[in-house]
Amino acid sequence: MNLKELARDIIALGGVPFVALVLARIIILEDWVYFSKIFFAVVILIAVVIFTKSNLHAGLAMIVLIFLSIHYNHLPFAIFASLIYVSMLASLVYLKEDKWKVFWGVLLGAAASLVSWVLVSSYI
């Protein structure tokens, strides 16, 4: 395995299939409020990414990082997940993804998480 393959593998943690696995796991837990928060954050992000120049992987991974860290409420997990996220951002830059697209992906992922959290918390 070379460095480019490793970088692509790490970036896959911000992909749609990985997010689908996270959502499937939450469905098994039958925690519908938690599921709704992540699901709506993903929908908001995808809708915004369609019209902006931002990186979907960086945004999706930010959503997963935020919500899993809150859900598990365990500092060592949050630190580990954050290190993986930073390595994903480094991998995106290493593979020559536009730094501004990555930056906007991170920002939009965080914003979508916040909007989803507020909306779902207000109505459920």
Rosetta silent file (secondary structure, phi, psi, omega in degrees, C-alpha in Angstrom):
SEQUENCE: MNLKELARDIIALGGVPFVALVLARIIILEDWVYFSKIFFAVVILIAVVIFTKSNLHAGLAMIVLIFLSIHYNHLPFAIFASLIYVSMLASLVYLKEDKWKVFWGVLLGAAASLVSWVLVSSYI
SCORE:     score description
SCORE:     0.000 S_00000001
   1 L     0.000  127.510  177.860    0.000    0.000    0.000 S_00000001
   2 L   -96.737  176.623 -174.187    1.407    3.356   -0.983 S_00000001
   3 H   -65.270  -36.813  179.117    0.698    6.752    0.567 S_00000001
   4 H   -65.738  -38.505  177.257   -1.896    7.765   -2.035 S_00000001
   5 H   -64.505  -43.331  178.875   -3.918    4.606   -1.396 S_00000001
   6 H   -61.911  -43.244  178.918   -3.785    5.225    2.339 S_00000001
   7 H   -60.938  -43.845  178.271   -4.915    8.830    1.834 S_00000001
   8 H   -64.103  -38.365  177.893   -7.877    7.686   -0.299 S_00000001
   9 H   -63.332  -41.534  179.278   -8.818    5.095    2.329 S_00000001
  10 H   -66.646  -39.836  179.407   -8.821    7.739    5.058 S_00000001
  11 H   -64.028  -28.298  179.553  -10.913   10.081    2.902 S_00000001
  12 H   -60.169  -21.574  177.689  -13.505    7.316    2.518 S_00000001
  13 H   -67.851  -10.869  175.707  -14.440    7.951    6.166 S_00000001
  14 H  -108.140   15.417 -177.353  -16.104   11.127    4.908 S_00000001
  15 L   -91.242  164.061  179.774  -17.969    9.373    2.126 S_00000001
  16 H   -59.306  -42.719  179.228  -21.665    8.727    1.681 S_00000001
  17 H   -60.465  -38.117  178.902  -21.340    4.930    2.222 S_00000001
  18 H   -67.244  -42.097  177.733  -19.670    5.457    5.618 S_00000001
  19 H   -63.139  -38.106  176.913  -22.335    7.947    6.689 S_00000001
  20 H   -61.843  -38.741  176.490  -24.986    5.439    5.564 S_00000001
  21 H   -64.655  -40.761  177.819  -23.365    2.838    7.838 S_00000001
  22 H   -62.391  -45.144  179.404  -23.432    5.270   10.758 S_00000001
  23 H   -64.348  -38.969  178.005  -27.114    5.994   10.112 S_00000001
  24 H   -62.550  -39.834  178.398  -27.893    2.275    9.843 S_00000001
  25 H   -63.686  -38.310  179.712  -26.233    1.694   13.221 S_00000001
  26 H   -70.109  -34.645  175.708  -28.352    4.436   14.758 S_00000001
  27 H   -61.397  -40.897  178.480  -31.506    2.892   13.287 S_00000001
  28 H   -60.925  -35.954  178.419  -30.583   -0.356   15.062 S_00000001
  29 H   -72.243  -16.669 -176.738  -30.358    1.629   18.323 S_00000001
  30 L    57.636   38.120  175.293  -33.844    3.014   17.616 S_00000001
  31 L  -101.319   88.276 -170.423  -32.769    6.474   18.714 S_00000001
  32 H   -72.534  -29.473  177.158  -34.932    8.471   16.316 S_00000001
  33 H   -67.769  -46.818  178.675  -34.037   11.910   17.650 S_00000001
  34 H   -62.044  -44.151  177.131  -30.336   11.211   17.218 S_00000001
  35 H   -58.595  -45.883 -177.908  -30.987    9.706   13.782 S_00000001
  36 H   -61.303  -40.805 -179.761  -33.009   12.770   12.769 S_00000001
  37 H   -61.458  -47.282 -179.814  -30.265   15.166   13.813 S_00000001
  38 H   -69.375  -45.212 -177.907  -27.621   13.438   11.709 S_00000001
  39 H   -58.445  -48.243 -179.158  -29.959   12.739    8.790 S_00000001
  40 H   -68.045  -34.066  175.556  -31.121   16.349    8.502 S_00000001
  41 H   -62.355  -42.158  178.616  -27.561   17.640    8.861 S_00000001
  42 H   -64.952  -44.492  179.704  -26.513   15.399    5.949 S_00000001
  43 H   -62.015  -45.104  178.259  -29.474   16.516    3.829 S_00000001
  44 H   -59.878  -47.133 -179.118  -28.747   20.191    4.567 S_00000001
  45 H   -60.711  -48.570 -178.358  -25.066   19.737    3.726 S_00000001
  46 H   -61.057  -41.344  178.765  -25.719   17.922    0.454 S_00000001
  47 H   -61.341  -40.500 -179.319  -28.246   20.581   -0.597 S_00000001
  48 H   -73.783  -40.073 -178.478  -25.733   23.358    0.090 S_00000001
  49 H   -62.512  -32.761  178.713  -22.784   21.528   -1.484 S_00000001
  50 H   -57.966  -34.355 -175.116  -24.739   21.184   -4.741 S_00000001
  51 H  -103.156   -0.682 -179.176  -24.758   24.985   -5.051 S_00000001
  52 L  -126.059  167.773  175.483  -21.360   25.815   -3.587 S_00000001
  53 L   -98.078   86.154  179.385  -17.770   24.944   -4.202 S_00000001
  54 L  -142.338  163.083 -175.912  -17.050   22.895   -1.122 S_00000001
  55 L   -90.959  117.837 -178.434  -15.777   19.438   -0.291 S_00000001
  56 H   -64.170  -40.673 -178.592  -18.529   16.950    0.573 S_00000001
  57 H   -60.888  -43.939 -179.899  -16.151   14.515    2.316 S_00000001
  58 H   -63.809  -38.810  179.772  -14.863   17.185    4.697 S_00000001
  59 H   -70.704  -45.720  179.868  -18.422   18.245    5.516 S_00000001
  60 H   -63.569  -42.480  179.462  -19.853   14.757    6.013 S_00000001
  61 H   -65.343  -33.879  176.752  -16.946   13.705    8.191 S_00000001
  62 H   -64.149  -42.557  178.164  -17.395   16.861   10.285 S_00000001
  63 H   -60.787  -47.443  179.561  -21.052   15.941   10.856 S_00000001
  64 H   -62.418  -43.825  179.025  -20.108   12.400   11.896 S_00000001
  65 H   -58.594  -49.070 -177.438  -17.324   13.713   14.155 S_00000001
  66 H   -62.218  -53.001 -173.560  -19.598   16.186   15.917 S_00000001
  67 H   -72.124  -35.922  176.946  -22.553   13.886   16.465 S_00000001
  68 H   -69.249  -37.931  178.502  -20.586   10.769   17.414 S_00000001
  69 H   -64.312  -40.831  177.566  -18.464   12.744   19.859 S_00000001
  70 H   -66.958  -43.704 -176.925  -21.586   14.180   21.477 S_00000001
  71 H   -62.394  -48.209 -177.065  -23.324   10.808   21.514 S_00000001
  72 H   -77.644  -26.758  176.358  -20.490    8.862   23.120 S_00000001
  73 L    47.626   48.001 -176.885  -19.528   11.729   25.456 S_00000001
  74 L  -134.935  110.330 -173.667  -16.138   10.112   26.014 S_00000001
  75 H   -53.411  -46.449  179.228  -13.074   12.353   25.748 S_00000001
  76 H   -58.637  -38.583  176.947  -10.622    9.661   24.546 S_00000001
  77 H   -65.270  -44.233 -179.164  -13.021    8.764   21.706 S_00000001
  78 H   -61.419  -40.073  178.332  -13.480   12.431   20.775 S_00000001
  79 H   -65.760  -46.915  179.162   -9.706   12.936   20.676 S_00000001
  80 H   -60.237  -47.527 -179.666   -9.182    9.804   18.578 S_00000001
  81 H   -62.698  -37.123  178.334  -11.992   10.749   16.176 S_00000001
  82 H   -66.385  -38.974  177.499  -10.586   14.284   15.893 S_00000001
  83 H   -64.983  -40.388  176.176   -7.133   12.935   15.029 S_00000001
  84 H   -63.061  -41.650  179.447   -8.668   10.745   12.329 S_00000001
  85 H   -62.638  -44.668  178.120  -10.570   13.783   11.020 S_00000001
  86 H   -62.202  -38.696  177.884   -7.400   15.893   10.899 S_00000001
  87 H   -67.270  -30.775  176.174   -5.633   13.063    9.031 S_00000001
  88 H   -68.349  -42.060  177.299   -8.532   13.046    6.554 S_00000001
  89 H   -62.535  -42.198  177.543   -8.134   16.784    5.986 S_00000001
  90 H   -62.728  -37.777  178.375   -4.386   16.292    5.513 S_00000001
  91 H   -65.366  -39.536  177.760   -5.131   13.485    3.036 S_00000001
  92 H   -61.864  -43.857  178.893   -7.427   15.758    1.041 S_00000001
  93 H   -66.939  -42.060  178.721   -4.697   18.384    0.827 S_00000001
  94 H   -58.811  -37.239 -179.807   -2.081   15.729    0.008 S_00000001
  95 L   -86.858   15.792  171.750   -4.223   14.523   -2.888 S_00000001
  96 L    71.866   25.652  173.140   -4.357   18.099   -4.200 S_00000001
  97 L   -70.688  140.745 -179.958   -7.961   18.927   -3.275 S_00000001
  98 L   -56.626  126.261 -176.204   -8.478   22.700   -3.330 S_00000001
  99 H   -61.890  -33.924  179.046   -7.812   23.991    0.206 S_00000001
 100 H   -69.786  -36.528  176.625  -10.700   26.453    0.021 S_00000001
 101 H   -64.483  -39.251  177.507  -13.133   23.686   -0.940 S_00000001
 102 H   -65.336  -46.863  178.725  -11.919   21.685    2.045 S_00000001
 103 H   -56.574  -48.004 -179.872  -12.234   24.724    4.322 S_00000001
 104 H   -67.183  -32.516  175.144  -15.800   25.392    3.148 S_00000001
 105 H   -62.469  -44.564  177.932  -16.658   21.722    3.543 S_00000001
 106 H   -61.163  -50.058 -177.958  -15.533   21.829    7.175 S_00000001
 107 H   -62.160  -45.036 -179.286  -17.411   25.068    7.830 S_00000001
 108 H   -68.924  -34.504  175.634  -20.604   23.914    6.098 S_00000001
 109 H   -62.842  -43.035  178.047  -20.509   20.550    7.894 S_00000001
 110 H   -66.260  -42.967 -179.932  -20.309   22.343   11.243 S_00000001
 111 H   -65.110  -42.263  178.582  -23.058   24.791   10.238 S_00000001
 112 H   -63.248  -37.565  177.086  -25.336   21.996    9.006 S_00000001
 113 H   -62.891  -45.265 -179.682  -24.804   20.169   12.303 S_00000001
 114 H   -63.811  -47.593  179.944  -25.747   23.258   14.291 S_00000001
 115 H   -60.791  -45.585 -179.960  -28.844   23.999   12.190 S_00000001
 116 H   -62.875  -44.251 -179.987  -29.981   20.392   12.375 S_00000001
 117 H   -58.145  -47.584 -178.286  -29.396   20.216   16.138 S_00000001
 118 H   -65.445  -46.411 -178.083  -31.454   23.378   16.726 S_00000001
 119 H   -64.135  -48.724 -178.128  -34.275   22.399   14.356 S_00000001
 120 H   -66.781  -41.147  179.338  -34.654   18.833   15.578 S_00000001
 121 H   -64.576  -31.407 -179.203  -34.310   19.839   19.231 S_00000001
 122 H   -75.007  -29.791 -173.024  -36.991   22.489   18.744 S_00000001
 123 H  -108.821  -12.016 -178.655  -39.551   20.185   17.149 S_00000001
 124 L  -119.192    0.000    0.000  -38.949   16.787   18.735 S_00000001
